[in-house]
Amino acid sequence: MSGTLKIGVLGSGSGSNMQSIQDAIEAGSLDARIVSVVSDVPDAGILRRAERHGLDAAYLDPAPFKTKLDGEAEARTIAHLERRGVEVVVLAGFMRIVKPGLLARFPDRVLNIHPALLPAFTGIAAWRQALDYGAKLAGCTVHFVDAGTDTGPIILQRAVPVLEDDTPESLHARIQTQEHEAYPEALRLMAAGRLRVEGRRVRILP
Ligand code: GRF
């Protein structure tokens, strides 16, 4: 990889993380280009946001699977990303498990953001899990994706306090403000070639 980093974003939701990455690019603080936005949900907000920024956006039918990207759907997605020259795959609210086929095609080049301080609170609605557990700190984690769920090597984390009167929504909103800084920051490191995966640890080169 050299020059401007070509990013493909996969998302199922509102796309605020994709937006934060595009905003950083447009502001000139991230040397990258989003060359493809793909959603498994036909009317997802992420597709509308992408179109507003003139980005290449597509719905790809994930059938017949409900919770994973596999088989023909995975092959179609890989081909779609390859045709657009994607170098790094960014999962931004993508509500499916990605399988070894995609990971093998983009080794150490699939990133995810998770709304908790991993390894605590993997899986769905992690902010609610943190609140229900009584944690005093919550946050987000940007990590490389491996074959597990929310288990890959950690690139960076940002913490936020859990406040006395928090609701799941207020805590999630506080976490998301950190997500919107953490994802562009992780991609800046990636674009600058400063991330090296050494086993479980990600070394950030000077
Ligand atoms: C974020 O909270 C992210 O951590 C989680 O899904 C949510 C996506 O939000 N994986 P958005 O679609 O980027 O707004």
Residues whose N, C-alpha, C, O or C-beta is under 5 A from the ligand:
A	BS01	GRF	G13 S14 G15 S16 N17 M18 A92 G93 I113 H114 P115
